[in-house]
């Protein structure tokens, strides 16, 4: 019975995230008017607006991390507890991420300047991908879960130039060397961010 309720709550997470973000003013889909499966650049104005992008890998990793910690560090925790943690953190992050405090924290880092938040579609899919990672980690052997998580971080970091580890570092204690390395792939490097409000200072990405 408890497991059935958890699955129902997990499903309700989709409309909860969607309605909350829509009520807060986030667009349902990309304001460009199209829906794409994948956005290949973290510097694209359509990043975090479509179904998947490089940050999707971080959400999958988030989901995989919960069962991994449960199996390795807290083996007494059963499926229901781990599933509840996945639901709460998955829904919670997609909503908390769009509070002014968190958005401003992201905007304080060069790579996220001008970030306006996710579209409803992208946020909902982030939650879905997180849950996919959760169930994949339950089904896979521990060594394969660890290998998959390392692969996700390395691929996103080396090719996409950002991942969960780098985002965390740059939010807590920004390192100029990381920022400069990330900006090497930025097509707008050295150009002003013209989409800021008229009352905000003109910012330039590092050249």
N, C-alpha and C positions, 0 to 999 in steps of 0.2 A: 504493500500500500504506500509506504513512504517513498519507495523508488518511483512509483507511478506519479506521485505528487511532484517529485523533483523533476521528472521529465516534463510535466505540464508547466512547471515554473520556468524551466529552461526554454521551452517554446514561447512562453509569454514574454521572455526577455527580448524577443525580436520586436513586437509592437511597442514594448515599453521604451526601448532605446529609440525606435523610430519616431514615436509620438513626442517623446521628450525633446529630442533634437529639433524636430520640426516646429514644435511650440517655441523653442528658443531661437528660431529664425534660420536654422541651417537648411540649405536647399535639399530637395528630395533627391535630385541627381545633379551631376555637374552642370553648372550654369552655361556651359557650352552647348547644352541641349542634346548631347549624345551619351550613349552608354558604351564604355569600352571594357573589355575583359582585363587588360593589363596596361599599366602605364610604366614605361621602361626607365624613366628618369626621376630621381627625387627632386630635381630642380624644375620639373614641368609644372606649369600653373594648374594642370589637371591632376597632379598628385593628390592622393587622399580624396579623390572625387569619384572614382570609378569602382569597379568590382575588386580589383587587386592591384598592388604595387609592391615595391620593395619592403614596405613596412608590414605587409601581410605576413611575411616570414616571421617577424617579431611576435605577431599575435599567435601564430601556430606554435612558436617556441613557448610562449606564455602558457598555452594549453598543455603542452607536453611536460612542462616543468612541474606542474601540480602532481600528477601521478608518479613522476620520478622521485620527488621528495617524499611522497607518501610511501613508496615502496622501499626506499633506501634509508631515509631518516626517521620516518614515523610509520613503521610497518603495521602498527596496531590500528591505524585509521582505516576504516572500511570504505567501500565504494561510495556509500551515501554521503559520508562526510567530505570526501574528496570532490564528489560531484557538486555538493553544495558550495564548496570553496570556489570551484570553477565558475559556477553560476554567478555568485556574488561578485567575485573579482572581475569576471567578464562584463557583466552588466554595469557594475560600478565604475570600471575604468572608462567605458565608452561615454558615460554620462559626466563623470568628474573631469574627464579630459576637455570637456567643452565649457567648463566654468571659466570665468574671467581670470582667476588666479593661475590656473594651469596654462591657459592659452597665452597669458603674458609671460609665463616662465619659458614656454617654448619660443616665443618671439624674441626673448632676450638672447637666444643663440643665433649666430649668423645664418646658419642653414635653414632656420625656420622663420626668419624675419618676414613679416607680411602674412604669416599663416593665419587663415581665417577659420580653421576647423574642418572637419570632414563633412562630406555630404551624408545625408541619411542613408543612402545606399551603401556607401563605403563603411560607415560605422556599423551598420547591421552585418555586413559581410565580414568585417573584422571579428565580430562576435561569433559568427558561424565558423570562420576559419580557426578561431581559438578553440571552439568546441571540437572541431575535427582533430586538432592536435591533441586534445585531451583524450579522446577515444582511441586515437592511434597509439598513444603512449601506453594505454592500458593493454592493448593487444600485442604490442611488440616486446621482445626481450629487452632487459635493461640496457645491455651493451649497445643494442641497435638504437634505442631511444637517445642515448648519450651521443652516439655517432651522428644521428640525424640532427640533433640540436647543434652540435658543433658545425656540421655542414651548412645548416641554415644561417648561422652567424657568419661563417667565413664567406659564403656566397654573397650574402647581402652586404657584408662589409667590403670585400675586395672588388665586387662588380658594381653594386649599387652605391657604395661609399657611405652607407649608414646602416646600423643595426641596433639591437637592443643595448649592447654593451657601449657602443660609441654614443648613442643618444643619452644614456645614463651619465656617462662621464661628462659630456658637454653641458648637461643640465646642472650637475652638481659642482664640478670644478673644471670649467672650460680650458682646453689646451690649444694654444694657437697652432701648434704643429698639426694637430688633427684637423682643425678648421681649414688650414691652408691646403692640406692634402685633399679634403673633401671638395673644396672649391675649384680644384684643378679641372673638374668636369662640368663646372657651371658655365653655360653659354653666356650668361649675363654678368659674368665676373667683371667688376670695374664699372658697371652701369648703375645709375641711381634706381632706387625702388620707387617708381612713379605712382604706384597704386596706393600709397599711404594717404591718409586724410590731409586736407589742406592745412590743418592746424598742427600737423606733426612735422618734426624736422626731417629734411631730406637725407636719406641714408644711402650709402654706397657699399656694395659688396666689395670685399678685399680684392685688389688687383694683383 
